[in-house]
Amino acid sequence: MRLQHIIILQNNVDLIQENVAMNQYEAIQCFIQGTVADGAPVVPISTQLKRNIDVVCEYIVKKIPIPERNFISPPKMIVIRSFDVNKLGFEVDEIRGGVAGGNILQGVLKVNQLIEVRPGIVDRDESGNIKCTPIYSRIVSLYAEQNELQFAVPGGLIGVGTTMDLTLTRADRLVGQVLGEVGSLPEIFVELEVNFFLLRRLLGVWRKGSRRQVKVSKLVKAEILMLNIGSISTGARVIALKNDLAKLQLTSPVCTSKGEKIALSRRIEKHWRLIGWGQIQAETTLEVPPCPL
């Protein structure tokens, strides 16, 4: 995927013996030889015991340059969690709207700003066709950790308090959606044309009775894949293939744009395994009702 800065974390080393951890460390070093990750640091860590977390933070701060931030474009945030902050027994005037948390990709979010969430409420009409109704709301609070903000910019996780109905945000129901300024968000897609690149071998899958990794077979028309686009995971059926281009029909609509990178996974032995990645080239959009505001 043409990544420029790579750090490899060998996680959960507190759950295994020291000699096993050393063997795994050497296996990782062997695995990345000759790849773009050759020479990248491999850091054994334990999040439970907080071992080497400071090393990871130091490497990120000192070795990875701060990315350029776009504060001018209309704000766009990927939702990675959503929840209800109200507690049992709250009085009516104490009840607060739903909260969305995620990463701001561009622009600036401000308190009292009107926002749109896409794809929004997904349903089907009488003919079985997918229908999307974007959610419109207003920002009433912004938080970074425990700090209350008047505006939020790209970098770090942001909690956005809204006037949304609590049933829309409970139990991470907004995960995978995109939040931003009204009328500025990308289109909603039901089909994608993707320029794809397959891995040579499956990661972590070995041939029975040998230490040889299983090769990744070519895509097949009508097979079902799992796509990761932003923070959403959705199924997709391959409906057409031509060289390294594939047309995919999505099981659920997504809000994304051309040029976006996606991950491709295939179901192998009851598990979804990463088989490659792709870049969106074209799409079939879904019509949505106009903003009522």
Secondary structure as GFF3:
##gff-version 3
##sequence-region A 1 293
A	DSSP	beta_strand	8	10	.	.	.	ID=ss1
A	DSSP	three_ten_helix	13	15	.	.	.	ID=ss2
A	DSSP	alpha_helix	18	31	.	.	.	ID=ss3
A	DSSP	beta_strand	42	44	.	.	.	ID=ss4
A	DSSP	alpha_helix	53	63	.	.	.	ID=ss5
A	DSSP	beta_strand	76	83	.	.	.	ID=ss6
A	DSSP	three_ten_helix	92	94	.	.	.	ID=ss7
A	DSSP	beta_strand	99	106	.	.	.	ID=ss8
A	DSSP	beta_strand	109	110	.	.	.	ID=ss9
A	DSSP	beta_strand	114	124	.	.	.	ID=ss10
A	DSSP	beta_strand	130	144	.	.	.	ID=ss11
A	DSSP	beta_strand	147	149	.	.	.	ID=ss12
A	DSSP	beta_strand	151	152	.	.	.	ID=ss13
A	DSSP	beta_strand	157	162	.	.	.	ID=ss14
A	DSSP	alpha_helix	166	169	.	.	.	ID=ss15
A	DSSP	three_ten_helix	170	172	.	.	.	ID=ss16
A	DSSP	beta_strand	178	181	.	.	.	ID=ss17
A	DSSP	beta_strand	188	198	.	.	.	ID=ss18
A	DSSP	beta_strand	201	206	.	.	.	ID=ss19
A	DSSP	beta_strand	213	215	.	.	.	ID=ss20
A	DSSP	beta_strand	224	229	.	.	.	ID=ss21
A	DSSP	beta_strand	232	242	.	.	.	ID=ss22
A	DSSP	beta_strand	245	255	.	.	.	ID=ss23
A	DSSP	beta_strand	261	268	.	.	.	ID=ss24
A	DSSP	beta_strand	271	285	.	.	.	ID=ss25
###
